[in-house]
Amino acid sequence: MSVADKLRELGIEEIQQKEKDLRQELFNLRFQQATHQLENIMRIRTVRRSIARAKTVLAEKVVESEV
């Protein structure tokens, strides 16, 4: 089961909360990078992609609920 499939099982509010949490994590990672405290720089990339997945699934659910 892929990450997107797991997101599709959640409700709209849960996905929005997940996206909000991921954005906060991204902010913290960027802050750590600026202060040279970030050890795993690839984490930024994975969080950005997770945000994109959440936004995509959220858009699918919004279109689905309109139909």
Backbone as numpy.savetxt, mean C-alpha at the origin, in Angstrom:
# Nx Ny Nz CAx CAy CAz Cx Cy Cz
-1.73 -17.75 -3.22 -2.57 -16.57 -3.22 -1.68 -15.32 -3.22
-1.92 -14.46 -4.18 -1.09 -13.27 -4.31 -1.53 -12.18 -3.34
-0.72 -11.15 -3.24 -1.01 -10.04 -2.35 -2.28 -9.33 -2.81
-2.45 -9.17 -4.11 -3.64 -8.51 -4.64 -4.90 -9.33 -4.32
-4.80 -10.64 -4.36 -5.94 -11.48 -4.03 -6.34 -11.30 -2.57
-5.35 -11.17 -1.70 -5.64 -10.95 -0.29 -6.32 -9.60 -0.09
-5.89 -8.60 -0.85 -6.51 -7.28 -0.76 -7.94 -7.31 -1.26
-8.20 -8.10 -2.28 -9.55 -8.18 -2.85 -10.55 -8.76 -1.86
-10.07 -9.53 -0.88 -10.95 -10.10 0.12 -11.40 -9.06 1.15
-10.66 -7.96 1.26 -10.97 -6.92 2.24 -12.06 -6.00 1.73
-12.66 -5.26 2.64 -13.66 -4.27 2.28 -13.00 -2.96 1.87
-13.80 -2.04 1.37 -13.27 -0.76 0.88 -12.60 0.01 2.01
-13.24 0.07 3.18 -12.67 0.82 4.30 -11.36 0.21 4.77
-11.29 -1.12 4.77 -10.06 -1.80 5.20 -8.92 -1.52 4.23
-9.23 -1.50 2.94 -8.20 -1.21 1.93 -7.72 0.22 2.08
-8.63 1.14 2.32 -8.25 2.54 2.52 -7.35 2.68 3.75
-7.66 1.96 4.82 -6.83 2.00 6.02 -5.46 1.40 5.74
-5.43 0.31 5.00 -4.16 -0.33 4.63 -3.29 0.64 3.83
-3.91 1.34 2.87 -3.18 2.31 2.07 -2.63 3.44 2.95
-3.44 3.90 3.88 -3.01 4.96 4.79 -1.81 4.50 5.62
-1.87 3.27 6.12 -0.76 2.72 6.90 0.51 2.60 6.06
0.34 2.17 4.81 1.49 2.03 3.92 2.11 3.39 3.60
1.28 4.40 3.42 1.80 5.75 3.16 2.58 6.27 4.37
2.10 5.97 5.57 2.83 6.38 6.78 4.17 5.65 6.86
4.17 4.36 6.53 5.41 3.60 6.53 6.39 4.16 5.50
5.88 4.53 4.32 6.73 5.10 3.29 7.35 6.41 3.76
6.55 7.24 4.43 7.06 8.49 4.98 8.20 8.22 5.96
7.99 7.25 6.85 9.03 6.91 7.83 10.29 6.38 7.16
10.11 5.56 6.12 11.27 5.03 5.40 12.05 6.14 4.71
11.35 7.08 4.11 12.03 8.20 3.45 12.77 9.06 4.47
12.17 9.22 5.63 12.82 9.99 6.70 14.09 9.28 7.15
14.02 7.96 7.32 15.20 7.18 7.69 16.28 7.26 6.62
15.86 7.26 5.36 16.83 7.34 4.27 17.54 8.69 4.29
16.81 9.74 4.56 17.39 11.08 4.58 18.39 11.24 5.72
18.16 10.52 6.81 19.07 10.62 7.95 20.10 9.48 7.95
20.16 8.75 6.86 21.13 7.65 6.66 21.00 6.56 7.72
19.77 6.27 8.12 19.53 5.21 9.09 18.86 3.99 8.46
18.49 4.10 7.18 17.78 3.02 6.51 18.78 1.96 6.06
18.56 0.72 6.52 19.47 -0.38 6.16 19.02 -1.10 4.89
17.70 -1.30 4.73 17.19 -2.02 3.58 16.48 -1.04 2.65
17.21 -0.50 1.69 16.67 0.51 0.80 15.60 -0.04 -0.14
15.61 -1.36 -0.36 14.61 -1.98 -1.23 13.22 -1.97 -0.60
13.15 -1.75 0.69 11.85 -1.71 1.36 10.99 -0.56 0.82
11.64 0.54 0.44 10.90 1.67 -0.14 10.18 1.22 -1.41
10.87 0.48 -2.23 10.29 0.01 -3.49 9.10 -0.92 -3.24
9.25 -1.83 -2.28 8.17 -2.77 -2.02 6.95 -2.06 -1.42
7.17 -1.06 -0.59 6.04 -0.32 -0.01 5.35 0.49 -1.10
6.11 1.11 -1.99 5.50 1.88 -3.09 4.64 0.97 -3.96
5.12 -0.22 -4.23 4.35 -1.16 -5.05 3.11 -1.66 -4.31
3.22 -1.82 -3.01 2.06 -2.23 -2.22 0.99 -1.15 -2.22
1.41 0.11 -2.17 0.46 1.22 -2.25 -0.24 1.19 -3.60
0.51 0.95 -4.66 -0.09 0.90 -6.00 -1.08 -0.25 -6.10
-0.75 -1.40 -5.51 -1.68 -2.53 -5.52 -2.96 -2.19 -4.78
-2.81 -1.55 -3.63 -3.99 -1.18 -2.85 -4.87 -0.20 -3.62
-4.25 0.78 -4.27 -5.02 1.75 -5.04 -5.74 1.08 -6.21
-5.09 0.12 -6.85 -5.68 -0.59 -7.98 -6.88 -1.40 -7.54
-6.73 -2.16 -6.47 -7.83 -2.98 -5.97 -8.97 -2.09 -5.48
-8.64 -0.97 -4.86 -9.67 -0.04 -4.40 -10.46 0.51 -5.58
-9.78 0.87 -6.65 -10.46 1.37 -7.84 -11.36 0.28 -8.44
-10.90 -0.96 -8.45 -11.73 -2.05 -8.95 -12.99 -2.20 -8.12
-12.85 -2.11 -6.80 -14.00 -2.28 -5.92 -15.00 -1.12 -6.08
-14.49 0.09 -6.29 -15.37 1.24 -6.46 -16.17 1.09 -7.75
-15.53 0.68 -8.82 -16.23 0.46 -10.08 -17.23 -0.67 -9.94
-16.84 -1.72 -9.24 -17.72 -2.86 -9.03 -18.96 -2.47 -8.23
-18.78 -1.60 -7.24 -19.92 -1.22 -6.40 -20.87 -0.26 -7.14
-20.36 0.43 -8.15 -21.20 1.35 -8.92 -22.11 0.62 -9.90
-21.69 -0.55 -10.30 -22.47 -1.31 -11.29 -23.67 -1.96 -10.72
